[in-house]
Amino acid sequence: MDRQTWQAVDDYFTGQLSGPDPVLDAAHEANALAGLPPIDVSPAQGKLLHLLARTVGARRILEIGTLGGYSTIWLARALPTDGELVTCEISPAHAEVARANLARAGLDGRVDVRVGPALDTLPTLDGPFDLAFIDADKRSNAEYFRHALRLSRPGTMIIVDNVVRGGRVADTDSDDPDTRGTRAVTEAIAREPRVDATAIQTVGSKGYDGFLLARVR
Ligand SMILES: C[S@@+](CC[C@H](N)C(=O)[O-])C[C@H]1O[C@@H](n2cnc3c(N)ncnc32)[C@H](O)[C@@H]1O
């Protein structure tokens, strides 16, 4: 099995289960045109985020790491019209592209893009949020999780993306700051009595990675 097969399988399921989506295609095109790196979630992962947000009946969503707003669109579409999504992005250029993509998607009224280091923005926010999606610089994951927990309520779902890192997460000696950040958040969650959690390995159009899912007790 190789990445070409994972891509073909992702294309098959996305084609069958999600279908064409001109708004999301336009967001991808705008991101590429603006030179953003293609590190957004895959369509299948975006749909999973959307379904999870609907499953928990999310009315307020927190996202850390906006990029061009691809995952933001999937998540914000799960909100009721009076719902709110706050998304944190350090890069003004990324935030500008995201705002345009969200406006084109008709979601700008529901989404608040906060520009700046997430660790500066998060202390200014009030909870509770019903779902938090952590997908920014991985070295800060443990601190992001701490804030997501502070801003949660019992039942809040917290998702941490890219926790497998091509298998590098299992390398106990890794000096890669992103791998260390991922291990740090995993171990903090393991010690945290207020959540139940699991982590799932995935393959697909984005390669071999995975996500961690926690539910606040
Ligand atoms: C993996 S991308 C997010 C992808 C997006 N969630 C999606 O799937 O469409 C990570 C984003 O986090 C942003 N970022 C990196 N460090 C950050 C920080 N300290 N605070 C806020 N955002 C940060 C990067 O600029 C980048 O846009």
The ligand as an SDF file (V2000), in Angstrom:
LIG
                    3D

 27 29  0  0  0  0  0  0  0  0999 V2000
   -1.9940   22.9620    9.8740 C   0  0  0  0  0  0  0  0  0  0  0  0
   -2.3580   24.6580    9.5710 S   0  0  0  0  0  0  0  0  0  0  0  0
   -4.0840   24.7580    9.9500 C   0  0  0  0  0  0  0  0  0  0  0  0
   -4.9200   24.0510    8.9360 C   0  0  0  0  0  0  0  0  0  0  0  0
   -6.4020   24.3090    9.0840 C   0  0  0  0  0  0  0  0  0  0  0  0
   -6.8690   23.9220   10.4220 N   0  0  0  0  0  0  0  0  0  0  0  0
   -7.1540   23.5040    8.0450 C   0  0  0  0  0  0  0  0  0  0  0  0
   -7.2240   22.2790    8.2040 O   0  0  0  0  0  0  0  0  0  0  0  0
   -7.6580   24.0870    7.0800 O   0  0  0  0  0  0  0  0  0  0  0  0
   -1.6340   25.4460   10.9680 C   0  0  0  0  0  0  0  0  0  0  0  0
   -1.8950   26.9390   11.0560 C   0  0  0  0  0  0  0  0  0  0  0  0
   -1.5320   27.3570   12.3750 O   0  0  0  0  0  0  0  0  0  0  0  0
   -0.9340   28.6190   12.2930 C   0  0  0  0  0  0  0  0  0  0  0  0
   -0.0990   28.8280   13.4800 N   0  0  0  0  0  0  0  0  0  0  0  0
    1.1850   28.4100   13.6940 C   0  0  0  0  0  0  0  0  0  0  0  0
    1.6040   28.8110   14.8930 N   0  0  0  0  0  0  0  0  0  0  0  0
    0.5920   29.4870   15.4690 C   0  0  0  0  0  0  0  0  0  0  0  0
    0.4190   30.1580   16.7050 C   0  0  0  0  0  0  0  0  0  0  0  0
    1.4060   30.2020   17.6090 N   0  0  0  0  0  0  0  0  0  0  0  0
   -0.7530   30.7570   16.9640 N   0  0  0  0  0  0  0  0  0  0  0  0
   -1.7690   30.7030   16.0530 C   0  0  0  0  0  0  0  0  0  0  0  0
   -1.6710   30.0980   14.8520 N   0  0  0  0  0  0  0  0  0  0  0  0
   -0.5100   29.4930   14.5680 C   0  0  0  0  0  0  0  0  0  0  0  0
   -0.1250   28.5770   10.9920 C   0  0  0  0  0  0  0  0  0  0  0  0
    0.1530   29.8830   10.5200 O   0  0  0  0  0  0  0  0  0  0  0  0
   -1.0640   27.7760   10.0750 C   0  0  0  0  0  0  0  0  0  0  0  0
   -1.8880   28.6450    9.3370 O   0  0  0  0  0  0  0  0  0  0  0  0
  1  2  1  0
  2  3  1  0
  2 10  1  0
  3  4  1  0
  4  5  1  0
  5  6  1  0
  5  7  1  0
  7  8  2  0
  7  9  1  0
 10 11  1  0
 11 12  1  0
 11 26  1  0
 12 13  1  0
 13 14  1  0
 13 24  1  0
 14 15  1  0
 14 23  1  0
 15 16  2  0
 16 17  1  0
 17 18  1  0
 17 23  2  0
 18 19  1  0
 18 20  2  0
 20 21  1  0
 21 22  2  0
 22 23  1  0
 24 25  1  0
 24 26  1  0
 26 27  1  0
M  CHG  2   2   1   9  -1
M  END
$$$$
